[in-house]
Amino acid sequence: MSWLYIALLAVAVVLVAGAEWPRLGERFGADSRRSRQRARRKASLRVVHDDEADEFAASVERDLANLPTIDDRERRNS
């Protein structure tokens, strides 16, 4: 194999990689990783239906009541 054939083969590989880069970027790029992670997070979410709405509202109120708060006196002293 002469150096000409090796150079032509290298040019062909570069051309194919350049032509396929957008498709490879979608599959292996940083954006694809974020979209896969987002899809995984979204898969664990669920819709709260009307029959569960009261229970959900009560749990939100309980969570809000359990949050730590700062009194006005503490805020002025800080």
Beta strands, then each sheet from edge to edge (+ up, - down):
end
